[in-house]
Amino acid sequence: MIKLAHIAEHTEHIDLIADWMCNEWGTENNNAFFKSILTHSTDKTNLPQTIIALDGDRPVGVIGLWRCDMVSRQDLFPWLSGLYVVPEYRGQGVGALLQTHLADYAKSLGYKELYLYTDIENYYEKNGWEHIDNGITYSGEYDRIYKLTLG
């Protein structure tokens, strides 16, 4: 059974999750960047925030709520960022569970909308996200920007 928890309650997993993020979106040179985000997520009073999915004591997924993810669109916030599910747990609803939890969490903080960017199509739409624009990333590529209205 998958349970969700705040990274503040499981700081022993920060290094592992930083490695996941670095392998998925970074290089070996920016592991410290991801570790810094996770470490600053342990303060529940401000952004960033990080939620992890656990199967027993084993982390199997992660999602973040960040003030800014696509720097070229600082007019939009907060951002769902860093959704990652370990390969053997994909297709089992862990990503959707993390998204729903993060949306509820953001709403409880008073946010009316949530944003994300990705190069993936036809995944986030299944969970109510609307493609609203394309934005430019640090690498000069254009990725899809999505919005979720938090009711």
trRosetta pair geometry for C-beta under 8 A, 3 or more apart (Angstrom, degrees):
i j d omega theta_ij theta_ji phi_ij phi_ji
1 55 7.6 151 71 -135 30 67
2 53 5.3 -9 -169 -172 114 105
2 54 6.9 143 -156 71 60 41
2 55 5.8 -38 -96 -82 68 74
2 60 6.9 -93 -119 57 106 132
2 61 7.9 17 -153 24 130 120
2 94 5.9 -161 -125 -109 163 91
2 97 6.4 105 106 90 138 169
3 53 7.5 153 78 -155 33 56
3 54 5.3 -25 64 63 83 96
4 51 5.6 8 -174 176 107 113
4 52 7.2 161 -151 82 59 39
4 53 5.8 -33 -97 -98 72 62
4 54 7.5 161 -96 16 21 82
4 97 6.9 -160 -56 145 122 107
4 98 7.0 158 -110 -101 123 63
4 101 5.1 -132 -177 -117 174 169
5 9 5.1 -95 173 68 116 126
5 10 5.7 87 107 -14 131 123
5 51 7.1 158 80 -157 29 69
5 52 5.8 -23 65 62 80 87
5 54 6.0 10 12 -5 115 125
6 9 5.3 90 68 4 80 99
6 10 7.8 160 92 16 45 88
6 41 8.0 -160 -177 149 86 100
6 44 6.6 7 -173 -95 155 113
6 49 7.3 -57 -139 -170 100 96
6 50 7.3 105 -162 82 60 59
6 51 6.1 -47 -100 -104 49 66
6 52 7.8 82 -175 17 7 81
7 10 6.0 -85 -146 62 40 84
7 11 6.8 78 159 -86 76 55
7 13 7.3 -120 -138 72 82 103
7 14 6.9 86 -175 -85 116 83
7 17 7.5 -96 -118 39 121 165
7 38 5.9 -131 -178 -163 158 85
7 41 5.0 46 57 107 137 122
7 42 6.1 -96 105 -81 95 69
7 49 8.0 170 22 -178 107 54
7 50 4.0 22 -17 86 135 109
7 51 7.2 -115 -27 -83 81 18
7 52 5.9 98 -81 -19 73 109
8 11 6.9 3 -150 -55 29 94
8 41 7.2 -134 -51 124 80 74
8 42 4.3 122 -103 -148 79 67
8 43 7.7 146 -92 -37 124 16
8 44 5.9 -57 -23 -50 156 100
10 13 4.9 6 143 14 105 116
10 52 6.1 -87 66 46 142 143
10 54 7.4 -173 -86 -69 164 133
10 59 7.3 145 143 -72 146 112
11 14 5.5 -7 -168 -27 60 115
11 42 6.1 22 -90 -99 112 133
13 16 5.1 -59 -163 46 68 114
13 17 5.5 62 141 -21 91 107
13 52 6.4 69 95 -117 150 171
13 59 4.8 111 -154 -35 146 142
14 17 6.1 -63 -144 42 27 105
14 18 6.1 30 158 -22 65 108
14 35 6.3 80 156 -143 103 78
14 38 4.7 153 -143 126 92 133
14 39 6.3 62 -153 -70 147 71
15 18 5.7 -53 -145 35 29 113
15 19 6.5 33 153 -21 62 104
15 35 7.0 15 -103 -112 52 114
16 19 5.7 -56 -156 33 31 114
16 20 6.7 35 147 -21 64 100
16 59 6.3 144 102 50 133 136
17 20 5.4 -43 -150 29 40 116
17 21 6.4 37 153 -16 67 103
17 34 7.7 -146 120 151 74 115
17 38 5.9 137 90 -107 120 149
17 50 7.5 109 143 173 156 143
17 52 6.7 -95 -87 -100 142 122
17 59 6.4 -76 -69 146 99 162
17 62 5.2 107 -145 -71 119 156
18 21 5.8 -56 -148 39 32 110
18 22 6.0 33 154 -20 66 110
18 31 5.6 82 148 -171 110 80
18 34 4.3 147 -144 105 77 106
18 35 4.0 15 -112 -72 154 75
18 38 5.7 -110 -67 7 93 143
19 22 5.7 -56 -141 39 29 111
19 23 6.1 27 159 -17 65 109
19 31 6.8 9 -91 -133 54 115
20 23 6.0 -65 -152 39 24 107
20 24 6.1 12 158 -12 64 115
20 62 6.7 135 84 18 145 132
20 84 5.3 148 149 125 122 154
20 86 7.5 -85 -120 -82 130 79
21 24 5.9 -63 -142 42 28 105
21 25 5.9 -35 180 36 67 107
21 26 6.6 42 130 1 74 116
21 34 4.1 165 89 -142 132 147
21 37 8.0 -107 132 58 171 131
21 62 7.5 -69 -60 82 101 145
21 82 5.7 -18 -114 -139 117 113
21 84 6.6 -144 -84 -15 64 153
22 25 7.3 -80 -121 59 16 67
22 26 4.3 -60 -142 62 56 121
22 27 7.1 -63 -174 68 88 16
22 28 6.9 77 163 -102 126 34
22 30 6.3 177 -125 84 95 73
22 31 4.4 -7 -87 -96 156 72
22 33 8.0 129 -94 56 93 92
22 34 5.3 -131 -55 14 83 144
23 26 7.5 -1 -13 52 17 79
24 84 5.6 -143 -24 -108 168 130
25 82 7.5 -98 4 -106 149 73
26 29 7.7 -136 161 62 103 63
26 30 4.3 -121 -167 71 130 113
26 31 7.0 165 102 -67 144 47
26 33 6.8 174 -118 59 150 124
26 34 6.4 -129 -12 -33 151 121
27 30 5.7 76 52 13 73 94
28 31 6.4 -13 -163 -28 44 110
30 33 4.2 -14 -179 13 92 126
30 34 6.8 88 132 -14 83 88
31 34 6.1 -59 -157 39 39 104
31 35 6.1 38 149 -19 71 110
32 35 5.4 -55 -141 42 34 114
32 36 6.2 42 156 -27 66 103
33 36 5.9 -56 -155 30 26 112
33 37 6.9 24 150 -17 61 102
34 37 5.6 -49 -152 32 38 112
34 38 6.4 34 153 -15 67 106
34 82 8.0 135 -138 -115 104 135
35 38 5.7 -57 -148 40 33 110
35 39 6.1 34 154 -21 67 108
36 39 5.7 -54 -142 37 29 111
36 40 6.2 23 160 -12 64 108
37 40 6.1 -63 -149 42 27 105
37 41 6.4 37 149 -31 62 106
37 48 5.4 -1 -167 51 87 159
37 50 7.4 109 134 -57 90 126
37 64 7.0 -1 154 -132 125 155
37 66 7.4 -27 -152 -101 124 115
37 82 7.8 164 120 -46 148 155
38 41 5.4 -50 -152 24 33 120
38 42 7.8 48 150 -34 58 87
38 50 5.7 -5 -125 -13 69 166
39 42 6.2 -37 -173 1 40 112
40 43 6.4 -40 -176 23 55 107
40 48 5.9 78 97 42 104 94
41 48 5.0 -52 -84 102 89 90
41 49 5.4 116 -148 -137 94 24
41 50 3.8 33 171 4 164 102
41 64 7.0 -97 -97 -129 140 100
43 46 5.8 1 113 38 113 91
44 49 7.0 58 -131 -115 58 107
47 65 6.1 -103 -124 117 101 87
47 66 6.1 118 175 -148 117 29
47 67 4.4 138 100 -48 140 87
47 78 6.1 -159 -104 -121 152 129
48 64 5.6 -6 -176 -173 117 114
48 65 6.4 159 -159 82 64 56
48 66 4.7 -10 -110 -103 105 69
48 67 6.9 -103 -71 -5 69 79
48 81 7.8 -65 -137 56 123 126
49 64 6.7 155 82 -157 50 63
49 65 4.3 3 54 51 100 106
49 105 7.1 -144 113 144 151 139
50 62 6.4 -11 -171 -167 102 103
50 63 7.3 161 -152 84 58 41
50 64 4.9 -24 -99 -101 75 83
50 65 7.8 -151 -68 22 36 69
50 82 7.5 -32 -119 87 98 142
51 62 7.2 155 85 -154 50 53
51 63 5.3 -12 61 61 96 89
51 64 7.6 179 21 -85 69 35
51 65 7.9 52 -8 -12 100 97
51 98 6.4 164 97 -147 116 87
51 101 5.9 -163 154 113 165 127
51 102 6.1 -151 24 -77 139 87
51 105 7.1 -173 -52 -20 138 162
52 59 5.1 -50 -179 -131 128 107
52 61 6.8 152 -163 86 56 54
52 62 5.1 -21 -107 -100 73 77
53 59 7.0 102 74 -159 54 62
53 60 5.1 -66 103 69 101 84
53 61 3.6 19 34 53 123 102
53 62 7.2 -127 14 -58 79 36
53 85 7.2 0 46 -114 143 87
53 89 7.8 174 107 145 135 156
53 94 5.2 117 152 -163 172 107
53 97 6.7 93 -105 91 128 121
53 98 5.8 -81 -46 -71 117 107
54 57 6.5 -25 -170 -140 121 16
54 58 6.4 139 -158 70 71 41
54 59 5.8 -45 -97 -95 72 48
54 60 6.7 133 -123 11 20 88
55 58 5.0 -25 65 67 84 100
55 60 4.9 47 -8 -24 105 136
55 89 7.3 -156 -35 -97 135 135
59 62 7.0 20 180 -57 120 96
59 86 7.9 120 117 -30 70 123
60 85 6.6 17 145 -156 78 74
60 86 5.1 -92 -155 22 63 113
60 89 4.5 83 174 -29 121 164
60 94 6.2 -96 116 -139 110 157
61 83 7.7 -3 -174 -168 102 65
61 84 6.3 -179 -148 95 62 54
61 85 4.1 -11 -102 -105 109 71
61 86 6.8 -116 -65 0 62 72
61 89 6.5 -116 -47 98 104 142
61 94 4.7 169 -32 154 153 123
61 95 6.8 -148 -144 -76 144 55
61 98 5.6 -122 134 -54 130 141
62 82 6.1 -44 116 138 104 105
62 83 7.4 -173 92 -135 57 30
62 84 5.2 6 51 53 91 93
62 98 7.5 86 130 -138 11 148
63 80 6.6 -29 -174 -162 107 92
63 81 7.8 130 -172 72 60 39
63 82 6.4 152 -142 90 32 79
63 83 4.8 14 -107 -99 90 72
63 84 7.8 -178 -72 22 54 58
63 98 4.1 145 -20 166 136 119
63 99 6.9 -167 -122 -72 159 47
63 101 7.6 135 58 72 140 103
63 102 5.1 -100 125 -53 134 139
64 80 7.3 130 77 -167 55 45
64 81 4.5 -40 76 74 108 84
64 82 4.2 44 10 45 115 121
64 83 7.9 -130 21 -53 68 53
64 102 8.0 47 88 -123 11 138
65 78 5.4 32 -179 146 87 139
65 79 7.4 152 -157 76 45 47
65 80 6.8 -28 -99 -101 60 49
65 81 7.4 146 -100 25 12 85
65 102 5.8 175 -63 -160 102 104
65 105 6.7 -128 -41 102 150 121
65 106 5.8 -179 -128 -79 136 99
65 114 7.9 -70 -127 -134 95 115
66 69 5.1 104 78 -61 135 89
66 78 6.3 160 79 -171 36 92
66 79 4.7 -27 67 65 91 100
66 81 4.4 0 7 15 126 138
66 82 7.7 99 -29 1 123 107
67 77 5.5 4 -171 -148 53 135
67 78 6.0 -60 -106 -118 33 86
67 79 7.4 4 91 17 13 94
68 71 6.2 64 157 -96 121 57
68 74 5.7 -8 -121 -116 128 79
68 77 6.2 -47 -75 -94 63 116
68 79 6.5 69 -148 0 14 130
69 79 3.8 -142 -3 129 116 163
69 80 8.0 -36 -22 75 155 35
69 81 4.3 -177 -97 -88 134 126
69 115 7.6 -163 36 102 115 98
69 116 7.2 0 61 -133 156 51
69 117 6.4 -173 107 24 117 102
70 73 4.6 22 99 35 111 104
70 76 7.5 14 58 63 107 119
70 79 7.2 157 5 -106 78 148
70 115 7.9 -90 21 132 113 125
70 117 4.8 70 -55 -7 130 148
70 135 5.0 62 168 114 150 146
70 137 6.6 -83 -132 -99 90 69
70 143 7.5 -145 -104 64 130 116
70 145 6.9 -84 16 -98 164 109
71 74 6.4 4 -165 -57 46 96
71 138 6.9 56 30 -66 123 89
72 135 5.6 166 82 179 114 103
72 136 4.9 23 25 67 174 84
72 137 7.3 -121 6 -88 123 21
73 76 4.8 -2 147 23 108 112
73 115 7.7 -129 118 154 132 156
73 117 7.8 134 35 -54 138 134
73 133 7.9 145 -106 90 145 137
73 135 4.9 -54 -33 -129 128 149
73 145 6.6 70 -22 -106 175 148
74 77 7.4 1 -169 -41 50 112
76 79 7.3 79 119 -73 96 92
76 115 4.6 52 156 -35 122 168
76 145 7.3 109 46 -169 174 134
76 147 7.9 -111 -149 -93 128 101
77 115 7.0 -73 -94 27 20 122
78 106 6.1 -150 61 -132 126 120
78 111 5.8 -66 19 -109 106 156
78 114 6.3 -25 78 -125 80 73
78 115 7.2 -176 101 31 33 85
79 114 7.3 118 -129 -173 20 72
79 115 5.0 -47 -105 79 70 87
79 116 6.0 118 -166 -93 80 51
79 117 7.7 -31 -148 1 123 83
80 83 6.5 16 156 -41 106 111
80 99 6.9 24 -143 -126 152 79
80 102 5.8 100 -115 123 102 147
80 103 8.0 -21 -75 -66 126 74
80 114 5.6 59 -32 162 97 116
80 115 7.1 -163 17 87 76 34
80 116 4.2 -35 63 -74 98 114
80 148 7.7 42 -17 15 131 129
81 116 6.9 179 -73 -124 51 86
83 95 6.0 73 172 -143 120 94
83 98 6.2 148 -133 104 96 136
83 99 6.9 11 -112 -70 140 88
83 116 7.8 4 -6 -139 121 145
85 89 5.2 -118 172 90 103 103
85 90 5.2 134 100 -82 120 73
85 94 4.7 129 -126 90 132 124
85 95 5.1 -90 -28 -60 136 89
85 98 7.6 -159 -70 -2 101 141
86 89 5.2 65 65 19 82 107
86 90 7.6 -136 93 -32 38 83
87 90 5.7 -39 -152 0 38 117
89 92 5.5 -84 -174 36 62 128
89 94 5.0 26 147 -9 115 152
90 94 7.4 -87 -96 41 35 113
90 95 7.3 29 -129 -24 70 118
93 96 5.0 -56 -157 45 66 114
93 97 5.7 73 143 -28 84 101
94 97 5.6 -54 -148 36 31 115
94 98 6.4 31 154 -18 65 105
95 98 5.8 -54 -149 36 30 111
95 99 6.4 31 153 -20 65 106
95 123 7.9 -37 130 174 150 115
96 99 5.6 -53 -147 36 32 113
96 100 6.3 32 156 -19 66 106
96 126 7.4 -70 -97 110 116 110
96 127 5.6 -172 -129 -89 85 124
97 100 6.0 -55 -147 36 28 109
97 101 6.3 26 156 -16 63 109
98 101 5.8 -58 -147 39 29 111
98 102 6.2 26 157 -18 65 109
99 102 5.9 -59 -147 38 28 108
99 103 6.3 28 156 -20 65 107
99 124 7.7 172 -123 -132 152 80
99 127 5.1 28 111 165 152 162
100 103 5.8 -54 -147 35 29 111
100 104 6.4 27 155 -16 64 106
100 127 7.2 -124 -60 -157 79 120
101 104 5.8 -57 -150 38 30 110
101 105 6.2 32 152 -21 65 109
102 105 5.4 -54 -145 37 33 115
102 106 6.2 34 155 -20 67 104
102 114 7.4 126 127 -152 99 158
103 106 5.8 -52 -145 36 29 110
103 107 6.4 31 153 -19 62 106
103 114 5.9 -123 -112 9 75 155
103 148 6.0 -79 -113 127 121 144
103 150 6.0 -174 -174 -112 88 94
104 107 5.7 -55 -148 37 31 113
104 108 6.4 33 152 -22 64 105
105 108 5.7 -54 -150 33 31 112
105 109 6.8 26 151 -16 63 105
106 109 5.7 -59 -155 36 34 110
106 111 4.4 -50 166 55 92 132
106 114 5.1 86 97 -80 169 120
106 150 6.2 -124 99 -96 104 150
107 110 7.8 91 -179 -40 33 9
107 111 6.4 -90 -86 65 33 76
107 112 8.0 70 -117 -101 72 28
107 150 4.3 -172 -85 174 100 126
107 151 7.1 2 -120 57 140 84
111 114 6.4 79 129 -69 134 79
111 150 6.1 81 106 16 79 159
112 149 7.1 -21 157 -153 75 69
112 150 5.6 -165 -170 48 28 104
113 147 5.6 -20 -169 -166 116 103
113 148 6.7 149 -160 76 62 50
113 149 5.8 -32 -103 -107 81 50
113 150 6.2 -150 -80 -1 25 95
114 147 7.2 141 74 -159 46 54
114 148 4.6 -15 60 58 97 103
114 150 6.2 86 -14 -54 98 111
115 145 6.4 -13 -167 -172 107 96
115 146 6.8 152 -156 82 55 54
115 147 5.6 -23 -99 -100 73 67
115 148 7.7 -163 -73 19 29 74
116 124 6.7 -164 71 -116 135 156
116 129 7.0 -44 40 -135 115 145
116 145 7.5 165 86 -152 39 53
116 146 5.1 -10 60 57 86 102
116 148 7.9 31 1 -9 102 105
117 135 5.9 -78 -111 52 141 118
117 137 7.4 174 127 -78 145 102
117 143 4.7 90 168 107 106 122
117 144 6.5 164 -153 83 67 46
117 145 5.0 -30 -95 -96 90 65
117 146 7.2 170 -90 14 37 75
118 123 7.7 -78 123 55 158 121
118 124 6.8 144 31 -22 146 132
118 143 6.0 -178 85 178 13 118
118 144 5.8 -29 68 62 66 95
118 146 7.1 -4 21 -2 103 117
119 141 7.6 -15 -84 139 123 134
119 143 5.1 -81 -67 -124 70 97
119 144 6.9 133 -108 12 28 91
120 123 4.9 -11 141 15 125 130
120 124 7.2 113 94 -14 108 95
120 144 7.8 -105 60 44 45 126
121 144 6.9 109 -85 -17 77 160
122 125 6.0 -45 -128 32 37 122
122 126 7.5 55 171 -33 56 98
123 126 6.4 -57 -178 14 31 111
124 127 5.9 -68 -164 45 50 100
124 129 3.8 -23 146 44 105 146
124 146 5.2 -23 113 -124 150 177
125 128 7.8 139 -169 4 34 7
125 129 5.8 -92 -82 66 36 82
125 130 7.7 76 -115 -93 77 35
125 131 7.4 -29 -77 -26 104 94
127 148 7.7 -27 117 -105 92 132
128 148 5.8 75 107 -133 98 99
129 146 4.1 22 171 173 120 133
129 147 6.9 147 -158 68 74 28
129 148 5.1 -54 -100 -70 71 92
130 146 6.3 144 70 -157 35 76
130 147 5.4 -28 62 61 92 82
130 148 7.4 149 13 -84 77 43
130 149 7.8 20 9 -13 123 93
131 144 5.5 -49 -133 -171 107 116
131 145 7.3 108 -156 75 60 48
131 146 5.6 -46 -92 -96 48 77
132 145 5.6 -60 63 101 87 95
132 146 6.6 125 6 -131 87 25
132 147 4.8 35 -23 -3 138 112
133 144 8.0 147 87 -160 40 50
133 145 4.5 -7 67 52 84 122
134 142 4.6 33 163 174 118 114
134 143 6.7 166 -155 82 76 25
134 144 6.0 -44 -104 -99 73 44
134 145 6.5 178 -104 4 17 89
135 142 6.8 158 78 -148 22 70
135 143 6.3 -28 63 62 75 75
135 145 4.9 64 -8 -47 112 121
136 140 6.6 -17 -168 -145 106 33
136 141 7.2 155 -148 82 61 30
136 142 5.7 -40 -91 -93 61 68
137 140 7.1 -51 72 17 71 18
137 141 5.2 -6 39 61 112 80
137 142 7.5 -177 0 -94 84 19
137 143 5.7 50 -39 -1 116 115
